[in-house]
Amino acid sequence: MREVTCLIVDDEPPMVQRLQAYFGRWADLKLPFRLIGQAYSGAEALEMAVELRPDLILTDIVMPGMDGIELIRQLRERLPGVEVIILSAYSDFAYAKQAIAMGVFEYLVKVPLREEDVRIALSKARDNVIAREEKERRLQSLSGSVKENSYRLRKHLLEELLRGDVSEAVMERRSAELVPGFQPRQYGCFAVRFDNYDVFCAEYSPADRNTLKYGMLNIIEEVLQSRGSCFACELQRSVIVAFATIPAGSEQSFDRICYELGENVRDAIKTYLRISVSVGVSRRYSGWSQAAAAYEEAKAALTDAFYASFGTVITPNRRISYMEADWRELTERFELTLERMSGKSNGEALTPLLQGLHTYRVSPIRLVSYIEGWSARLRQRMLTGGQTDVAAKSAYAECIHLHQLVERLRIEWERLHTLVEAEGSGLRAEMVKAMRYVEDHLKESISLGVVAEHIHLNPSYVSELFKKELGINFTDYVSKRRIERAIELLRKRDYSNLELAEAVGVHNEKYFCTLFKKITGTSPQKFVATSWRD
């Protein structure tokens, strides 16, 4: 019997203990659920999940530091196949909506939380795991098959047609040999694109990627052939294209059928392969001579997915109209902000700009190009000598969704302000970024490894960097900053030692007092008696 492995994530020890008791009883009953770990924070859970690779994670949403939504987002990047069940004290629909959008399997409210509800949710998730594994086993059989060779020949043939290297008559004869029964009459072009191809490449080896792509092709054919016949192949690294015959009818009927087929393709790929895709669909065309126009239109439809969430289906009737007035207003706001920026400006000016990006609807291609150029001009304005960054520039071109562009701009903005701080302090930019991370996460558990990962450097190198730049090792620096933060709090009002310890991320009151005395030479109580307050 297939046993699913589970990881519990909750910052409340009583809830963790309660769930542990459930798993203990289920083990006695020989139910197929095995608990392999428990974590008390999002950061700890992410580290454990990557190491243990559970089938299923049960997590709270509201936790200090990395909350459940951010944990799920990062899990989707690192372990896209893991099932997630949320156990939350909040029944707020906004949380549930975010969770559903990120592929969460089940959303259960903690109060009241019944053991039977959890068991049923686990059973359903287990069924999903088994179904996906069975589908993956079937997909493995595609490797090295005649069908794999057929897909390759189709790609080569279609590339020749789009380049104009073969005539329509030759294309029709050869395509009929590769896909018997397919006639390019009354068809729509479906462009199926990975929502995050970089994550896909990072998660799977080249061989596994090829197998999964052939699996996607198989799924696309199965779905589209439910209405007629289709000619499908991978045309770009991240795009699969399919020409599917659609029964004759009105434009509205054609659009409705294409939308339903696009949804079915998207849902099947997500269910069986745990891969998120968006689908762009062309209008109705006829004949191979119109294949290039149909393909370009389907790709253009995909561009509109920029403003939607992952897993969007765009048909001709669902295209976005981009307004020139929106473009003028948006760029005016960015240009005005740029004029006001200097090396002394703080980072708050970015917030209204990001809100504007979510408000206006402008051509994605035009927008990405503009933001790329705007960022380059911002760097020239704020940094001595107008430093440039080729890596930052190229990263914008990979943004195919608005949230990716917003995140890229936010990261570039923070990196730029770190460089400005470094210029003023004489410290290296990496050092400033590490110090800022410590400041922002003093309430949490901070390790050298986490900070090193944040600034993309080797931990041993970061350790040497602290000693060289600040004359103090990493652990002592963090302890010093915790006590300095505690002193800042004490100057405002009275706190108990326990309150202070928790406020600065030290979860042992006795250790906090020892650390306070080591750094200040006195206890917190004596410090209050001899110090001043604001």
Backbone hydrogen bonds, N-H to C=O, Kabsch-Sander energy under -0.5 kcal/mol:
donor,donor_aa,acceptor,acceptor_aa,energy
4,V,32,P,-2.4
6,C,34,R,-2.7
7,L,56,L,-1.7
8,I,37,G,-2.1
9,V,58,L,-2.7
10,D,39,A,-2.2
15,M,12,E,-0.7
16,V,12,E,-1.7
17,Q,13,P,-2.7
18,R,14,P,-2.1
19,L,15,M,-2.3
20,Q,16,V,-2.4
21,A,17,Q,-1.9
22,Y,18,R,-1.7
23,F,19,L,-2.3
24,G,20,Q,-2.1
25,R,21,A,-2.2
26,W,22,Y,-2.5
27,A,23,F,-2.1
28,D,24,G,-1.7
29,L,25,R,-1.6
30,K,27,A,-1.2
31,L,26,W,-2.9
33,F,31,L,-1.8
34,R,4,V,-2.7
36,I,6,C,-2.9
36,I,34,R,-0.5
37,G,6,C,-0.7
39,A,8,I,-2.8
42,G,66,M,-0.7
45,A,41,S,-2.2
46,L,42,G,-2.5
47,E,43,A,-1.9
48,M,44,E,-2.4
49,A,45,A,-3.0
50,V,46,L,-2.1
51,E,47,E,-1.5
52,L,48,M,-3.6
53,R,49,A,-2.8
55,D,5,T,-1.1
56,L,5,T,-2.1
57,I,83,E,-2.2
58,L,7,L,-2.7
59,T,57,I,-0.6
59,T,85,I,-2.3
60,D,9,V,-1.8
63,M,61,I,-0.9
67,D,65,G,-0.7
68,G,61,I,-3.8
71,L,67,D,-2.3
72,I,68,G,-2.5
73,R,69,I,-2.2
74,Q,70,E,-2.2
75,L,71,L,-2.4
76,R,72,I,-2.4
77,E,73,R,-0.9
78,R,74,Q,-2.1
79,L,75,L,-3.8
82,V,79,L,-1.8
83,E,55,D,-2.6
85,I,57,I,-2.9
86,I,106,E,-2.9
87,L,59,T,-2.5
88,S,86,I,-0.6
88,S,108,L,-2.6
95,Y,92,D,-0.7
96,A,92,D,-1.6
97,K,93,F,-3.2
98,Q,94,A,-2.0
99,A,95,Y,-2.6
100,I,96,A,-2.8
101,A,97,K,-2.2
102,M,98,Q,-1.1
102,M,99,A,-0.5
103,G,100,I,-1.8
104,V,99,A,-2.3
105,F,84,V,-2.3
106,E,84,V,-1.1
108,L,86,I,-3.4
110,K,88,S,-3.3
114,R,112,P,-0.6
118,V,114,R,-1.7
119,R,115,E,-2.4
120,I,116,E,-2.5
121,A,117,D,-2.1
122,L,118,V,-2.4
123,S,119,R,-2.3
124,K,120,I,-2.3
125,A,121,A,-2.2
126,R,122,L,-2.5
127,D,123,S,-2.0
128,N,124,K,-1.9
129,V,125,A,-2.3
130,I,126,R,-2.6
131,A,127,D,-2.5
132,R,128,N,-2.4
133,E,129,V,-2.3
134,E,130,I,-2.3
135,K,131,A,-2.1
136,E,132,R,-2.5
137,R,133,E,-2.1
138,R,134,E,-1.9
139,L,135,K,-2.2
140,Q,136,E,-1.9
141,S,137,R,-0.8
141,S,138,R,-0.6
142,L,139,L,-1.8
143,S,140,Q,-1.3
145,S,142,L,-2.1
149,N,145,S,-1.3
150,S,146,V,-1.9
151,Y,147,K,-2.2
152,R,148,E,-1.7
153,L,149,N,-2.2
154,R,150,S,-2.3
155,K,151,Y,-2.3
156,H,152,R,-2.2
157,L,153,L,-2.4
158,L,154,R,-2.9
159,E,155,K,-2.6
160,E,156,H,-1.8
161,L,157,L,-2.0
162,L,158,L,-2.7
163,R,159,E,-1.7
164,G,160,E,-0.7
164,G,161,L,-0.9
165,D,160,E,-3.0
166,V,160,E,-0.7
171,M,167,S,-2.4
172,E,168,E,-2.5
173,R,169,A,-2.1
174,R,170,V,-2.8
175,S,171,M,-2.6
176,A,172,E,-1.6
177,E,173,R,-1.2
178,L,174,R,-1.7
179,V,175,S,-3.0
182,F,179,V,-2.2
185,R,183,Q,-2.9
187,Y,285,Y,-2.6
188,G,244,A,-2.3
190,F,188,G,-0.5
190,F,242,A,-3.4
191,A,189,C,-0.5
191,A,280,G,-3.0
192,V,190,F,-0.6
192,V,240,I,-3.4
193,R,191,A,-0.6
193,R,278,S,-2.6
194,F,238,S,-1.9
195,D,276,S,-2.5
200,F,196,N,-1.6
201,C,197,Y,-2.4
202,A,198,D,-2.1
203,E,199,V,-2.0
204,Y,200,F,-1.7
209,R,205,S,-2.8
210,N,206,P,-2.1
211,T,207,A,-2.0
212,L,208,D,-2.6
213,K,209,R,-2.4
214,Y,210,N,-2.3
215,G,211,T,-1.9
216,M,212,L,-2.4
217,L,213,K,-2.5
218,N,214,Y,-2.2
219,I,215,G,-2.3
220,I,216,M,-3.0
221,E,217,L,-2.4
222,E,218,N,-2.3
223,V,219,I,-2.4
224,L,220,I,-2.7
225,Q,221,E,-2.5
226,S,223,V,-1.3
227,R,224,L,-1.5
228,G,224,L,-0.6
231,F,243,F,-2.0
232,A,230,C,-0.5
233,C,241,V,-2.3
235,L,233,C,-0.5
235,L,239,V,-1.7
236,Q,239,V,-1.9
239,V,236,Q,-0.7
240,I,192,V,-2.8
241,V,233,C,-2.7
242,A,190,F,-2.3
243,F,231,F,-2.4
244,A,188,G,-2.6
244,A,242,A,-0.7
245,T,229,S,-2.6
246,I,186,Q,-2.8
254,F,250,S,-2.6
255,D,251,E,-2.6
256,R,252,Q,-2.3
257,I,253,S,-2.5
258,C,254,F,-2.4
259,Y,255,D,-2.3
260,E,256,R,-2.3
261,L,257,I,-2.5
262,G,258,C,-2.7
263,E,259,Y,-2.4
264,N,260,E,-2.2
265,V,261,L,-2.5
266,R,262,G,-2.6
267,D,263,E,-2.9
268,A,264,N,-2.3
269,I,265,V,-2.3
270,K,266,R,-2.1
271,T,267,D,-2.5
272,Y,268,A,-2.5
273,L,269,I,-2.0
274,R,270,K,-1.0
275,I,269,I,-1.1
278,S,193,R,-2.3
279,V,312,T,-2.9
280,G,191,A,-2.5
281,V,314,I,-2.5
282,S,189,C,-2.0
285,Y,187,Y,-2.9
287,G,184,P,-3.4
290,Q,287,G,-1.5
291,A,288,W,-1.6
294,A,290,Q,-2.3
295,Y,291,A,-2.7
296,E,292,A,-2.4
297,E,293,A,-1.9
298,A,294,A,-2.1
299,K,295,Y,-2.4
300,A,296,E,-2.2
301,A,297,E,-2.0
302,L,298,A,-1.7
303,T,299,K,-1.2
304,D,300,A,-0.8
304,D,301,A,-0.9
305,A,302,L,-1.6
306,F,303,T,-1.8
307,Y,304,D,-1.4
308,A,305,A,-1.7
314,I,279,V,-3.1
314,I,312,T,-0.5
315,T,313,V,-0.6
318,R,315,T,-2.2
319,R,316,P,-1.1
322,Y,320,I,-0.6
323,M,361,R,-1.2
327,W,323,M,-1.6
328,R,324,E,-2.3
329,E,325,A,-2.3
330,L,326,D,-2.6
331,T,327,W,-2.4
332,E,328,R,-2.0
333,R,329,E,-1.8
334,F,330,L,-1.9
335,E,331,T,-2.8
336,L,332,E,-2.4
337,T,333,R,-2.0
338,L,334,F,-2.3
339,E,335,E,-2.1
340,R,336,L,-1.2
341,M,337,T,-0.8
341,M,338,L,-0.9
345,S,342,S,-1.7
349,A,346,N,-0.6
350,L,347,G,-1.2
351,T,348,E,-0.9
353,L,349,A,-0.6
354,L,350,L,-2.3
355,Q,351,T,-2.1
356,G,352,P,-1.9
357,L,353,L,-1.8
358,H,354,L,-1.2
359,T,355,Q,-1.0
360,Y,356,G,-2.4
362,V,360,Y,-0.5
367,L,363,S,-2.8
368,V,364,P,-2.9
369,S,365,I,-1.8
370,Y,366,R,-2.0
371,I,367,L,-2.9
372,E,368,V,-2.1
373,G,369,S,-1.9
374,W,370,Y,-3.0
375,S,371,I,-2.5
376,A,372,E,-1.6
377,R,373,G,-2.1
378,L,374,W,-2.2
379,R,375,S,-2.3
380,Q,376,A,-1.9
381,R,377,R,-1.7
382,M,378,L,-2.1
383,L,379,R,-2.2
386,G,383,L,-2.2
393,K,389,D,-1.8
394,S,390,V,-2.5
395,A,391,A,-1.6
396,Y,392,A,-0.8
396,Y,393,K,-0.9
397,A,393,K,-0.7
397,A,394,S,-0.5
398,E,395,A,-1.0
399,C,396,Y,-2.0
400,I,398,E,-0.8
402,L,306,F,-3.3
404,Q,401,H,-0.7
405,L,401,H,-1.7
406,V,402,L,-2.9
407,E,403,H,-2.3
408,R,404,Q,-2.4
409,L,405,L,-2.5
410,R,406,V,-2.5
411,I,407,E,-2.6
412,E,408,R,-2.4
413,W,409,L,-2.4
414,E,410,R,-2.5
415,R,411,I,-2.8
416,L,412,E,-2.3
417,H,413,W,-2.2
418,T,414,E,-2.1
419,L,415,R,-2.1
420,V,416,L,-2.1
421,E,417,H,-2.4
422,A,418,T,-2.5
423,E,419,L,-2.2
424,G,420,V,-1.7
425,S,421,E,-2.3
426,G,422,A,-2.0
432,V,428,R,-2.0
433,K,429,A,-2.3
434,A,430,E,-2.1
435,M,431,M,-2.5
436,R,432,V,-2.4
437,Y,433,K,-2.0
438,V,434,A,-2.1
439,E,435,M,-2.3
440,D,436,R,-2.2
441,H,437,Y,-1.0
441,H,438,V,-0.7
442,L,439,E,-0.8
444,E,441,H,-1.7
446,I,444,E,-0.5
447,S,445,S,-0.5
451,V,447,S,-2.1
452,A,448,L,-2.6
453,E,449,G,-2.3
454,H,450,V,-2.1
455,I,451,V,-1.8
456,H,453,E,-0.8
457,L,452,A,-2.6
462,V,458,N,-2.3
463,S,459,P,-2.4
464,E,460,S,-1.9
465,L,461,Y,-2.1
466,F,462,V,-2.1
467,K,463,S,-1.7
468,K,464,E,-2.5
469,E,465,L,-3.0
470,L,466,F,-2.2
471,G,466,F,-0.7
471,G,467,K,-0.8
472,I,466,F,-1.1
477,Y,473,N,-2.1
478,V,474,F,-2.4
479,S,475,T,-2.4
480,K,476,D,-2.6
481,R,477,Y,-2.4
482,R,478,V,-2.1
483,I,479,S,-2.2
484,E,480,K,-2.4
485,R,481,R,-2.1
486,A,482,R,-2.1
487,I,483,I,-2.4
488,E,484,E,-1.8
489,L,485,R,-1.9
490,L,486,A,-2.5
491,R,487,I,-1.6
492,K,489,L,-1.7
493,R,489,L,-1.7
500,L,496,S,-2.5
501,A,497,N,-2.6
502,E,498,L,-2.4
503,A,499,E,-2.1
504,V,500,L,-1.3
504,V,501,A,-0.5
505,G,502,E,-1.0
506,V,501,A,-3.0
507,H,505,G,-0.6
512,F,508,N,-2.2
513,C,509,E,-2.2
514,T,510,K,-2.0
515,L,511,Y,-2.6
516,F,512,F,-2.7
517,K,513,C,-2.3
518,K,514,T,-2.1
519,I,515,L,-1.8
520,T,516,F,-2.8
521,G,517,K,-2.1
527,F,523,S,-2.3
528,V,524,P,-2.1
529,A,525,Q,-1.8
530,T,526,K,-1.8
531,S,527,F,-1.5
534,D,491,R,-1.7
